[in-house]
Amino acid sequence: MNVENLPEVFLSDTAISYKVSRLVQRHKIRNITGKLYTSNMTDDLDKIIHRRIWEIVALLFPGAIIADRTAFGLKPNNNKEIFIISNKARSVSVGSYTIYPRKGIGALDSDIPFMSNLYCPSSARKFLENMRTANRENSKESRYLSRAEIEERIDAYIRSNGEKSVNILRDEMKALAPVLKLENEFEKIDKIIGTMLHTHNANLESLVGTARASGNEFAPNRILLFTKLYQELSNTAPIIRKSANNDNPVLCFYESYFSNYIEGTKFPVNDAIDIVFENKIPEDRPEDAHDIYGTYNVLSDMQEMHKTPRNFDELVDLLKSRHRKIMAIHSSKHPGEFKKQTNIAGSTVFVAPNLIIGTLKQGFELYKKLNTAFSRAAYMMFLISEVHPFDDGNGRLSRIMMNAELIANDEQRIIIPTVYRENYLLALKGLSHNKITDAFIKTIDFAQKYTQSIDWTSLKNATDMLNNTNAFTENSEDESAILKLPKKLI
């Protein structure tokens, strides 16, 4: 037997057992468990097992079906347990992994071949079989999904494929149930689906299930993000910067100017000053001018900016009314109306239209528990930015909602200067994509500290200080182009 021709993992049998023994003695191959061997003499055994786990399952349980909990995700659970259907009954430990077989109906035509000599169950089969109940055996985790977990996966199926597809799936389960002798299990899952689609009235156990049944379906992945940010903000030492300058027209102007600059509405500062303070609207850019002016009007209205939501209905009203004001000239963007199509920015896909209300409602419940203006401000800004409830104007609106929280508590409102744009957007993306909360909180914290450091008593004083601290610098590739605190604060 040529060692070089051996696969990384293989089974010994009577035909080669003698040669295998000789190779083991010569340290050319090594035993993993039982008749399972590896020709890899270098890597840690558990690394080899991890890399070749499905090949190993196929070798030890040929023709098996990846089943039950493992069928969702097609990977071992956190305890390195795998559940399958096989004509073999005894569990097998392979390194730190354990494979748990059970008897059951073999592969059906609707099941899907997987790698070599294994099968994945059809969607209908894996849902039906996970409605079974059984003792835990010796596994650390239950073989079958819980009722709440089933509901969560049905909700995910509906969100990904639509109600029409889940009804097709239900028909497939109905036809398959007698074959698998799971008629009782079908009755249970039929009621779950029906309740989620408002045609039954069963008791549901999951948050997403009850929300969908009540017409308030939400995006669970976003709620996980909001929860993580809420927890981090709750554990952050209070950040309090009282201010008496929030009604200063110069500060309101620059907040509007920079907030629009972030979104791509760019004017030379002097032109923007003329738009806001002299009502000079450039003939060739009336819509862009309105963006600056409309945002300024909201930000400088202290009665408006002292409003924060006391309940969910007030949140929706504030969002729609403020959006209507800043986007009034853009009729094609449906000012004050939640979006009808999912919006995408780069690699970020925002919350689907039918999940806006439910996701905002779930997020708002966490907002209500935060007890400092800064934590509510940072949280509210991310909530609106992440849901992106409107066709356009979401970034400006999220920063208005942020600053309203601060202004209502007489704390320093925040500007995001042009040079700080990339820091701000990267912090948002880091939280949205990678759940990095600390960088996001530090970014907002520094922006507030910077805003408080500027002399807003006149346009000249503020503009000079903004220039001296690189606020207007746009070249993000220039390593020296960073937002600096005035020297008196360093």
C-alpha positions as CSV (number, residue, x, y, z in Angstrom):
1,M,0.0,0.0,0.0
2,N,1.4,3.4,-1.1
3,V,1.0,5.9,1.7
4,E,1.1,8.8,-0.9
5,N,-2.1,7.4,-2.5
6,L,-4.1,7.2,0.7
7,P,-6.7,9.9,1.4
8,E,-6.4,12.0,4.5
9,V,-9.1,10.0,6.3
10,F,-10.0,6.4,5.4
11,L,-11.4,3.1,6.9
12,S,-9.5,-0.1,7.2
13,D,-11.2,-3.4,6.2
14,T,-10.2,-7.0,6.1
15,A,-8.6,-6.6,2.7
16,I,-6.0,-4.0,3.9
17,S,-6.0,-4.5,7.7
18,Y,-2.5,-6.2,7.6
19,K,-0.9,-3.4,5.6
20,V,-2.6,-0.8,7.7
21,S,-1.1,-2.3,10.8
22,R,2.4,-2.3,9.3
23,L,2.0,1.4,8.3
24,V,0.9,2.3,11.8
25,Q,4.0,0.5,13.2
26,R,6.2,2.4,10.8
27,H,4.5,5.7,11.8
28,K,3.3,6.3,8.3
29,I,-0.4,6.6,9.3
30,R,-2.2,6.8,12.7
31,N,-5.5,5.7,14.1
32,I,-8.3,8.2,14.8
33,T,-10.8,5.8,16.3
34,G,-11.9,2.2,15.6
35,K,-11.1,1.4,12.0
36,L,-10.8,5.1,11.1
37,Y,-7.3,6.3,10.1
38,T,-5.5,9.3,8.8
39,S,-2.4,9.6,6.5
40,N,-1.8,13.1,7.9
41,M,1.0,12.7,10.5
42,T,1.5,16.4,11.1
43,D,-1.7,18.2,12.0
44,D,-3.6,18.0,15.2
45,L,-6.2,15.2,15.0
46,D,-9.1,17.5,16.0
47,K,-8.1,19.8,13.2
48,I,-8.2,17.0,10.7
49,I,-11.5,15.8,12.1
50,H,-13.0,19.3,11.8
51,R,-11.8,19.7,8.3
52,R,-13.1,16.2,7.2
53,I,-16.1,15.8,9.5
54,W,-18.6,15.0,6.7
55,E,-16.3,12.6,5.0
56,I,-15.9,10.9,8.3
57,V,-19.7,10.7,8.9
58,A,-20.0,9.2,5.4
59,L,-17.3,6.6,6.1
60,L,-18.8,5.6,9.5
61,F,-22.4,5.8,8.5
62,P,-22.7,5.3,4.7
63,G,-26.0,6.4,3.3
64,A,-27.0,8.3,6.4
65,I,-29.3,11.4,6.4
66,I,-28.1,14.5,8.2
67,A,-31.1,14.9,10.4
68,D,-33.0,16.7,13.1
69,R,-31.3,19.7,14.6
70,T,-28.2,19.2,12.5
71,A,-30.3,19.5,9.3
72,F,-30.6,23.2,10.0
73,G,-27.2,24.7,9.3
74,L,-25.5,21.5,8.2
75,K,-22.8,21.8,10.9
76,P,-22.1,20.3,14.3
77,N,-23.7,22.2,17.2
78,N,-21.6,24.2,19.8
79,N,-21.0,20.9,21.7
80,K,-19.6,19.3,18.5
81,E,-22.6,16.9,18.3
82,I,-24.1,15.7,15.0
83,F,-27.5,14.0,14.6
84,I,-28.2,11.6,11.8
85,I,-30.6,8.9,10.6
86,S,-28.9,5.6,10.0
87,N,-29.5,1.9,10.1
88,K,-26.7,1.9,12.8
89,A,-27.9,2.7,16.3
90,R,-24.8,3.3,18.4
91,S,-23.2,6.7,18.8
92,V,-19.6,7.2,17.9
93,S,-17.0,9.6,19.4
94,V,-14.5,10.9,16.9
95,G,-12.0,13.1,18.7
96,S,-14.0,15.8,20.5
97,Y,-17.0,15.2,18.1
98,T,-19.9,12.8,18.8
99,I,-22.2,11.4,16.1
100,Y,-25.6,10.4,17.3
101,P,-27.6,8.1,14.9
102,R,-31.2,7.1,15.2
103,K,-33.3,4.7,13.2
104,G,-35.8,6.1,10.7
105,I,-37.0,6.2,7.1
106,G,-34.1,6.1,4.7
107,A,-33.4,8.6,1.9
108,L,-36.4,9.6,-0.1
109,D,-36.5,10.9,-3.7
110,S,-37.1,14.4,-2.3
111,D,-34.0,14.3,-0.2
112,I,-30.8,15.8,-1.5
113,P,-27.4,14.0,-2.0
114,F,-24.7,15.6,0.0
115,M,-21.0,15.2,-0.6
116,S,-20.1,11.5,-0.7
117,N,-22.7,8.9,0.4
118,L,-24.8,11.3,2.6
119,Y,-28.1,13.0,2.2
120,C,-29.7,16.2,3.3
121,P,-33.5,16.1,4.1
122,S,-35.8,18.2,2.1
123,S,-37.1,21.3,3.7
124,A,-40.5,19.6,4.3
125,R,-38.8,16.6,6.0
126,K,-36.5,18.6,8.3
127,F,-39.3,20.7,9.6
128,L,-41.6,17.7,10.1
129,E,-38.9,15.6,11.8
130,N,-38.0,18.4,14.1
131,M,-41.5,18.5,15.5
132,R,-40.8,15.1,17.1
133,T,-40.1,14.9,20.8
134,A,-37.7,12.5,22.5
135,N,-35.4,12.1,25.4
136,R,-32.1,13.8,25.1
137,E,-30.1,10.5,24.9
138,N,-26.6,11.3,26.1
139,S,-26.2,14.4,24.0
140,K,-25.7,17.7,25.7
141,E,-28.2,19.4,23.4
142,S,-31.6,18.1,22.5
143,R,-31.8,16.2,19.2
144,Y,-34.8,18.2,18.0
145,L,-35.5,21.9,17.9
146,S,-37.7,23.4,20.5
147,R,-41.1,24.7,19.6
148,A,-39.8,28.3,19.8
149,E,-36.8,27.4,17.6
150,I,-39.2,25.9,15.0
151,E,-41.3,29.1,15.0
152,E,-38.1,31.2,14.5
153,R,-37.1,29.1,11.5
154,I,-40.6,29.3,10.0
155,D,-40.5,33.1,10.4
156,A,-37.1,33.2,8.7
157,Y,-38.5,31.0,5.9
158,I,-41.4,33.4,5.4
159,R,-39.1,36.5,5.4
160,S,-36.8,34.9,2.9
161,N,-39.3,33.2,0.6
162,G,-42.7,34.8,1.2
163,E,-46.1,33.6,2.3
164,K,-46.8,31.8,-0.9
165,S,-43.7,29.7,-0.6
166,V,-44.5,28.7,3.0
167,N,-47.9,27.5,1.9
168,I,-46.2,25.3,-0.8
169,L,-43.9,24.0,2.0
170,R,-46.9,23.2,4.1
171,D,-48.5,21.3,1.3
172,E,-45.3,19.3,0.9
173,M,-45.3,18.5,4.6
174,K,-48.9,17.3,4.4
175,A,-48.1,14.9,1.6
176,L,-44.9,13.7,3.3
177,A,-46.3,13.2,6.8
178,P,-47.9,9.8,6.2
179,V,-44.7,8.5,4.5
180,L,-42.7,9.4,7.6
181,K,-45.6,8.5,10.0
182,L,-45.6,12.0,11.4
183,E,-49.3,13.0,10.9
184,N,-49.5,14.3,14.5
185,E,-46.4,16.4,14.0
186,F,-47.9,17.9,10.8
187,E,-51.0,18.9,12.7
188,K,-48.8,20.8,15.2
189,I,-46.7,22.6,12.6
190,D,-49.8,23.3,10.4
191,K,-51.3,25.3,13.3
192,I,-48.0,27.2,13.9
193,I,-47.9,28.2,10.3
194,G,-51.6,29.0,10.1
195,T,-51.3,31.2,13.2
196,M,-48.4,33.1,11.7
197,L,-50.4,33.6,8.6
198,H,-53.5,34.6,10.6
199,T,-55.7,31.6,9.6
200,H,-55.3,29.8,12.9
201,N,-55.2,30.8,16.6
202,A,-52.6,28.6,18.3
203,N,-50.4,29.7,21.2
204,L,-47.0,30.5,20.0
205,E,-43.8,30.5,22.2
206,S,-41.3,32.6,20.3
207,L,-41.1,36.4,20.2
208,V,-40.9,36.4,16.4
209,G,-43.8,34.1,16.1
210,T,-46.1,36.1,18.3
211,A,-45.0,39.3,16.6
212,R,-45.8,37.9,13.2
213,A,-49.1,36.6,14.3
214,S,-50.0,40.0,15.6
215,G,-48.9,41.7,12.4
216,N,-45.7,43.1,13.9
217,E,-43.1,40.9,12.3
218,F,-39.6,42.1,12.7
219,A,-36.0,41.4,11.7
220,P,-34.4,39.2,14.4
221,N,-30.8,39.9,13.3
222,R,-31.4,43.6,13.8
223,I,-32.9,43.1,17.3
224,L,-29.7,41.2,18.2
225,L,-27.7,44.2,17.2
226,F,-29.9,46.6,19.1
227,T,-29.7,44.4,22.1
228,K,-25.9,44.3,22.0
229,L,-25.7,48.1,21.7
230,Y,-28.3,48.5,24.5
231,Q,-26.2,46.3,26.8
232,E,-23.0,48.2,26.0
233,L,-24.6,51.6,26.5
234,S,-26.2,50.4,29.8
235,N,-22.7,49.4,31.0
236,T,-21.0,52.6,29.9
237,A,-20.2,55.2,32.5
238,P,-22.6,58.2,32.1
239,I,-21.4,60.8,29.5
240,I,-22.9,64.2,30.4
241,R,-21.9,67.4,28.7
242,K,-24.4,70.2,29.5
243,S,-24.7,73.0,27.0
244,A,-26.3,76.3,26.5
245,N,-25.4,76.7,22.9
246,N,-27.9,74.3,21.3
247,D,-30.1,77.1,20.0
248,N,-27.2,78.9,18.4
249,P,-28.0,79.5,14.7
250,V,-24.3,79.0,13.7
251,L,-24.2,75.6,15.3
252,C,-27.6,74.7,13.8
253,F,-26.2,75.8,10.4
254,Y,-23.1,73.8,10.6
255,E,-24.9,70.7,11.8
256,S,-27.2,71.0,8.7
257,Y,-24.2,71.7,6.4
258,F,-22.2,68.7,7.6
259,S,-25.1,66.4,7.8
260,N,-26.0,67.0,4.2
261,Y,-22.3,66.8,3.2
262,I,-22.1,63.3,4.6
263,E,-25.0,62.3,2.2
264,G,-23.4,63.9,-0.8
265,T,-25.1,67.3,-0.9
266,K,-22.0,69.5,-1.2
267,F,-21.8,73.3,-1.4
268,P,-18.9,75.7,-0.7
269,V,-19.5,77.0,2.9
270,N,-20.2,80.5,1.7
271,D,-22.8,79.4,-0.7
272,A,-24.5,77.3,2.0
273,I,-24.4,80.4,4.3
274,D,-26.1,82.4,1.7
275,I,-28.8,79.7,1.3
276,V,-29.6,79.6,5.0
277,F,-29.1,83.1,6.1
278,E,-29.7,85.1,2.9
279,N,-32.3,82.8,1.3
280,K,-30.3,82.8,-1.9
281,I,-31.3,79.7,-3.8
282,P,-28.9,78.8,-6.7
283,E,-31.0,78.4,-9.9
284,D,-29.2,75.3,-11.0
285,R,-29.5,73.4,-7.6
286,P,-32.9,74.2,-6.0
287,E,-33.4,70.7,-4.6
288,D,-29.9,70.5,-3.0
289,A,-30.4,74.0,-1.6
290,H,-33.7,72.9,0.0
291,D,-31.9,69.9,1.6
292,I,-29.6,72.4,3.4
293,Y,-32.4,74.8,4.3
294,G,-35.0,72.2,5.2
295,T,-32.6,70.4,7.5
296,Y,-31.6,73.7,9.1
297,N,-35.2,74.6,9.7
298,V,-35.8,71.4,11.7
299,L,-32.6,71.7,13.6
300,S,-33.1,75.3,14.6
301,D,-36.7,74.9,15.7
302,M,-36.1,74.4,19.4
303,Q,-39.7,73.5,20.2
304,E,-39.4,70.7,17.6
305,M,-36.0,69.6,18.8
306,H,-37.1,69.3,22.4
307,K,-39.6,66.5,21.3
308,T,-38.6,62.9,22.1
309,P,-41.0,59.9,21.9
310,R,-42.8,58.9,25.0
311,N,-44.4,55.9,23.3
312,F,-44.2,54.1,20.0
313,D,-46.9,56.0,18.2
314,E,-45.1,59.2,19.0
315,L,-41.8,57.8,17.6
316,V,-43.6,57.0,14.3
317,D,-45.2,60.5,14.2
318,L,-41.9,62.2,14.9
319,L,-40.1,60.2,12.2
320,K,-42.7,60.9,9.6
321,S,-43.2,64.5,10.3
322,R,-39.4,65.3,10.5
323,H,-38.8,63.3,7.3
324,R,-41.6,65.2,5.6
325,K,-40.0,68.5,6.5
326,I,-36.4,67.7,5.4
327,M,-37.5,65.9,2.2
328,A,-40.5,68.1,1.2
329,I,-39.1,69.0,-2.2
330,H,-38.3,65.4,-3.2
331,S,-41.8,64.2,-4.1
332,S,-40.3,61.1,-5.8
333,K,-38.8,60.0,-2.4
334,H,-42.3,60.0,-0.8
335,P,-41.7,62.4,2.1
336,G,-43.2,61.2,5.4
337,E,-44.0,57.7,4.0
338,F,-42.2,54.5,4.9
339,K,-40.5,52.9,2.0
340,K,-42.2,50.3,-0.2
341,Q,-38.9,48.7,-1.4
342,T,-35.9,47.4,0.4
343,N,-33.0,49.9,0.2
344,I,-29.3,48.8,-0.2
345,A,-26.1,50.7,0.5
346,G,-23.0,48.9,-0.6
347,S,-23.0,45.5,1.1
348,T,-25.7,46.6,3.6
349,V,-29.2,45.4,3.0
350,F,-31.6,47.4,5.2
351,V,-34.8,46.2,6.9
352,A,-37.5,45.1,4.5
353,P,-40.6,47.3,4.2
354,N,-43.0,44.8,5.9
355,L,-40.6,44.5,8.9
356,I,-40.2,48.3,9.6
357,I,-43.0,48.7,12.1
358,G,-42.2,45.5,14.0
359,T,-38.4,46.1,14.1
360,L,-38.8,49.7,15.2
361,K,-41.3,48.6,17.9
362,Q,-39.0,46.0,19.3
363,G,-36.0,48.4,19.1
364,F,-38.1,51.1,20.9
365,E,-38.7,48.8,23.9
366,L,-34.9,48.8,24.5
367,Y,-34.6,52.5,24.0
368,K,-37.1,53.1,26.7
369,K,-34.9,51.3,29.2
370,L,-31.9,53.6,28.7
371,N,-31.5,56.2,31.4
372,T,-29.1,58.8,30.0
373,A,-29.5,61.3,27.2
374,F,-26.2,60.3,25.6
375,S,-27.1,56.5,25.6
376,R,-30.6,57.2,24.2
377,A,-29.1,59.5,21.5
378,A,-26.5,57.0,20.3
379,Y,-29.0,54.2,20.4
380,M,-31.7,56.2,18.6
381,M,-29.3,57.2,15.8
382,F,-28.3,53.7,15.2
383,L,-31.8,52.3,15.4
384,I,-33.1,54.7,12.6
385,S,-29.9,54.3,10.5
386,E,-30.1,50.5,10.7
387,V,-33.8,50.2,9.9
388,H,-33.6,52.9,7.2
389,P,-37.4,53.3,7.1
390,F,-37.6,55.8,4.2
391,D,-36.5,55.8,0.6
392,D,-34.0,58.6,1.3
393,G,-32.9,61.0,4.0
394,N,-32.4,58.3,6.6
395,G,-28.9,59.4,7.6
396,R,-30.0,63.1,8.2
397,L,-33.1,61.9,10.0
398,S,-31.1,59.6,12.3
399,R,-28.8,62.4,13.3
400,I,-31.8,64.7,14.0
401,M,-33.3,62.1,16.2
402,M,-30.0,61.7,18.0
403,N,-29.6,65.4,18.7
404,A,-33.2,65.8,19.8
405,E,-32.4,63.4,22.7
406,L,-29.5,65.5,23.8
407,I,-31.2,68.9,23.3
408,A,-34.3,67.8,25.3
409,N,-31.9,67.2,28.2
410,D,-29.9,70.4,27.7
411,E,-26.8,68.4,26.6
412,Q,-24.4,69.2,23.8
413,R,-25.8,68.4,20.4
414,I,-23.4,66.7,17.9
415,I,-22.0,67.6,14.5
416,I,-20.1,65.1,12.2
417,P,-17.6,67.2,10.3
418,T,-16.6,66.2,6.8
419,V,-13.1,65.0,7.8
420,Y,-14.8,62.8,10.4
421,R,-17.3,61.3,7.9
422,E,-15.2,58.1,7.3
423,N,-14.7,57.5,11.0
424,Y,-18.5,57.8,11.6
425,L,-19.5,55.6,8.7
426,L,-16.9,53.0,9.5
427,A,-18.1,52.9,13.1
428,L,-21.7,52.4,11.9
429,K,-20.6,49.7,9.5
430,G,-18.5,48.0,12.2
431,L,-21.5,47.8,14.4
432,S,-23.9,46.8,11.7
433,H,-21.7,44.1,10.1
434,N,-19.4,43.0,13.0
435,K,-21.3,43.9,16.2
436,I,-18.4,46.2,17.3
437,T,-20.1,48.5,19.8
438,D,-17.1,50.2,21.6
439,A,-15.8,52.0,18.4
440,F,-19.3,53.3,17.6
441,I,-19.8,54.7,21.1
442,K,-16.3,56.3,21.2
443,T,-16.9,57.9,17.8
444,I,-20.1,59.5,18.9
445,D,-18.5,60.5,22.2
446,F,-15.5,62.2,20.5
447,A,-17.8,64.0,18.1
448,Q,-19.8,65.5,21.0
449,K,-16.6,66.5,22.8
450,Y,-15.4,68.2,19.6
451,T,-18.6,70.0,19.0
452,Q,-18.5,71.4,22.6
453,S,-14.9,72.6,22.0
454,I,-15.9,75.0,19.1
455,D,-16.7,78.7,19.7
456,W,-20.2,79.1,18.1
457,T,-20.7,82.7,19.0
458,S,-20.2,83.9,15.4
459,L,-19.8,82.5,11.9
460,K,-16.2,83.8,11.7
461,N,-15.1,82.4,15.0
462,A,-16.7,79.0,14.3
463,T,-15.5,78.8,10.7
464,D,-11.9,79.7,11.7
465,M,-11.9,77.0,14.4
466,L,-13.4,74.5,12.1
467,N,-10.7,75.2,9.5
468,N,-7.9,75.0,12.1
469,T,-9.1,71.6,13.3
470,N,-9.4,70.1,9.7
471,A,-13.2,69.9,9.9
472,F,-13.7,70.7,6.2
473,T,-10.9,68.4,4.9
474,E,-12.3,65.9,2.4
475,N,-9.3,63.8,1.4
476,S,-9.6,60.8,3.6
477,E,-6.4,59.3,2.1
478,D,-4.3,62.1,3.7
479,E,-3.1,60.6,6.9
480,S,-2.7,64.1,8.4
481,A,-6.3,64.9,7.7
482,I,-7.8,64.0,11.1
483,L,-10.3,65.9,13.2
484,K,-8.3,67.7,15.9
485,L,-9.5,69.2,19.2
486,P,-8.6,72.9,19.6
487,K,-5.2,73.3,21.2
488,K,-6.7,74.7,24.4
489,L,-8.3,71.3,25.0
490,I,-5.4,69.0,24.1
